[in-house]
Amino acid sequence: MNVNEIQEIIKLIDKSTIEEFTYESHGTSVSLKKTSTTKKLQDAPALPASLSPEPAEAATPAERQVVERKVEEPVKEDPSSKPAYDHEIVSPMVGTFYTAPSPEKDDFVKLGSKVDKSSVVCIVEAMKLFNEIEAEVSGEIVEILVENGELVEYGQPLFRVNTK
């Protein structure tokens, strides 16, 4: 593992909600833990937007992200307007989400695409490794939850599929 790979891991962990991370390979071990300041911000009760302080410029990106998430109001959706689904395809890792194998190529899937268990639906890049994500179910893509190039977290839903 080289310095660039370690720096990439630090950036990915900083942008995610993961608080602690350990990686071991070939006798090398890397452990990362976010500061307790971030933990305090996450445990603090959310203030109404009018009373919430603006994030300080000196705060780390993770701290600013936590503060910004606390002041957002949840979006209320009309349940009848959402397409029916019974399965979510989730990210198996932290990384960058890509909809196509390269910028010049077509997306793997679009809304309404039919998929089977071995259909590749996207790529998640982690530490310069491009991992193809398969649907693992047969059905129709009814919702795409992530934008191309967006950072995704472990377990984050990427697609919703109607398998019926």
N, C-alpha and C positions, 0 to 999 in steps of 0.2 A: 504494500500500500504506500503510495507516495503522498507528498504534501498536498498536491492538487486534489486528489481524491478525498483527503481528510477535510480540506476546505469546502469541497462540494457537499460533503455530509453535514458539516456545520451549517451551511446555508440552508439546506433542506430541512434540518431539524429546527432551525430558527424560524422558518416560515410555517412550520406545522404546529399542532397542539401537543405534540409528543413532549413530555417533560424529561424523560430519561432514555438513553439509548446506549447499547453496548454492542460492539461488533468484534468478533474474533476470527482470524484467518491466518493460517500458516505461522503460528507463533506470535502474531501481532494482535494486540488488543487496543481498541479505541472505545473509551467511555465518555459520554457527554451527559451533562445534567444542567437544565436551565436553572437560573438563579432563583432564590426564594422570593425576590421581588415580583416575578411573574406569577408565582403561586399565590401570593397575597392578592394580586389584582384579580385573579381568576376566582378566588374564594369570596371576594368582597361583594356585597349586594349591589345590584345594578341601580344607579341613580337615574332619575328622570333626565331626559336629554337637556332640559333647561337648567338643571343643577350640576350636570356632569362637567368636570374640568376638561379643558382641551389637553391632549397628550403633550407632554414636554418634548421639545426637539431633541433633548439629550437622551430620551428613552430609547431602548433598543427596538428594532422592528417588531419583535415578539410582544413587547410591552404595549406598543402603540396599537397593534392588532387586537390585543385583548381588550383594551379600553374602547376601541372603536366598536367591537362586537357587543360590548355591554350596553351601549347607548342606542343601538339599532332597535327599532320596533319590529316585532314579527309581522310578516306579511300575511294577511288573512286571505285565503283562497276559497273560492266557491267549489265545494267538493264535486258538484255536478259538472264542472268545466274540465276536470282532470281526466285524462284517458285512463281506462281501467288497466291495471297491471297486477301481476301476482308474483313477480320475481325482480330483484335488483341485482345487477352485475356490479360488484364492488371492486375497488382497487386492492390488489394484494400487497401493495407496497407504497412507500412515499416516493414520489417522483413527478415528472412532468408528463402531462397527458397529451397525446397526439392522435388526431382523427384519421391520419393517412400515413402510409409508409414513407412518403417524402412530400415536400411542398408541391411538386409538380403532379403528383398522383391524386386520384379520386379518394374520397373518404371510404373507410372500410364499410361503414353503415350510415344510413340516414334514417330519419323518421319514417316508419312504415316498412323498413327493410325486414325481410324474413331471415332468421338465423337458425342454425342448428348447433348442436353441442360443440362442434369443433370450429365454428366460424370465428375468425379473428375480428374483434369489434374495435380495437384500438391498440395503441402502443403506450406503455408507461416507461419513460426513460429514468433510470436511476444510476448515477455515477458512470455516465457514458455508455451504459448497457441498455439496449432497446429490447424491452420485454413485450412480446405479443400477448394480449389478453384475449382469451376465448370466451364465448358466450356461456358455455357449460350447460345451456338449456336450449330447447327448440322453441321458437315463437316469433313474435313480431316486436320490433323496437317501437315503443310508444312514447318514450321520453329520453332525451339526451340531457344530462344534468351538468355537464362540464364543458367549458369552452376549450378550443384547441390552444395548446401552449400553457394551460393553467396548471399550477402546482396542485397535486392531489395527495391526500393522506391515506394511510393504511385503513382499509375498511370503509372508505368514503364511497357512497353510491355514485356510479358513473352513468348507468343506463337503467331504464325500467323496461321490462319485457312482459308482454302478455303471452303466456304459454298456452292459453286455451284455444 
